[in-house]
């Protein structure tokens, strides 16, 4: 489905082809991106279609989106995969280009209304693997209702993509 323009209904028809697989494996559909919540109306139609077919859904998000959007769709999502990188706002902005205030606030709010959130913490050597960041992350998450925390090892998969785009991969070293 990559590179094709499809309606939500067409996507659901494609997804339905794997119903037996989902039933046998206990799996489902994960909406990721980019940021799937940036296309919230389309995502909502897909979530509704999956719910009608009893297909488990997961949304992979950075949390950098308005609360109104998250609040509107959270009840239609079975599992949130929520990325959390750096607790210090200044450092977060330096490495990601955006403030983490919305991300942290949305995670607080989401954890108060949704009971199946997996926080995913990519461990990036020299960036967010210091004692202070890990301690602050742990303290923050322990105050919330989080189902699971996943530590993700850093990988260099994106380097070739950056090269093809003629961009410098800042974390290559």
VENJONOR-V830022 format. One record per backbone hydrogen bond with DSSP energy under -1.0 kcal/mol. NH is the residue of the N-H (numbers start at 1). CO is the residue of the C=O. E is the energy in kcal/mol with one decimal. If there is no record, write none. Layout:
nh=(NH	NH)
co=(CO	CO)
e=(E	E)
//
This chain:
nh=(4	11	12	13	14	15	16	18	19	22	23	24	25	26	29	31	38	39	43	44	45	46	47	48	49	50	51	52	53	54	55	58	59	60	61	65	70	71	72	73	74	76	77	79	80	81	82	83	84	92	93	94	95	96	97	104	105	106	107	108	109	110	111	113	114	118	119	120	121	123	127	128	134	135	136	137	138	139	140	141	142	143	144	146	147	148	150	152	159	162	163	164	165	166	167	172)
co=(1	7	8	9	10	11	12	15	16	18	19	20	21	22	56	58	35	36	39	40	41	42	43	44	45	46	47	48	49	51	50	29	79	31	81	63	66	67	68	69	70	73	74	57	116	59	118	61	120	88	89	90	91	92	93	100	101	102	103	104	105	106	107	110	110	80	148	82	150	152	124	124	130	131	132	133	134	135	136	137	138	140	141	144	117	117	119	121	156	158	159	160	161	163	162	169)
e=(-1.5	-2.1	-2.4	-2.0	-1.8	-2.6	-2.6	-1.9	-1.9	-2.3	-2.6	-2.7	-2.6	-1.9	-2.8	-3.2	-1.9	-1.6	-2.8	-2.6	-1.7	-2.1	-3.0	-2.5	-2.3	-2.6	-2.5	-2.3	-1.4	-1.3	-2.9	-2.3	-2.3	-3.0	-2.9	-1.8	-1.7	-3.5	-1.6	-1.5	-2.1	-2.4	-1.3	-1.5	-2.3	-2.8	-2.7	-2.7	-2.4	-2.8	-2.6	-1.9	-2.2	-2.7	-1.8	-2.8	-2.5	-2.8	-1.9	-2.1	-2.5	-3.2	-2.4	-1.3	-1.9	-3.2	-2.7	-2.9	-3.2	-3.2	-2.4	-2.0	-2.3	-2.9	-2.8	-2.5	-2.4	-2.6	-2.4	-2.8	-2.3	-1.0	-1.7	-1.2	-1.5	-1.5	-3.3	-2.4	-1.4	-2.2	-2.3	-2.5	-1.6	-1.5	-2.9	-1.5)
//
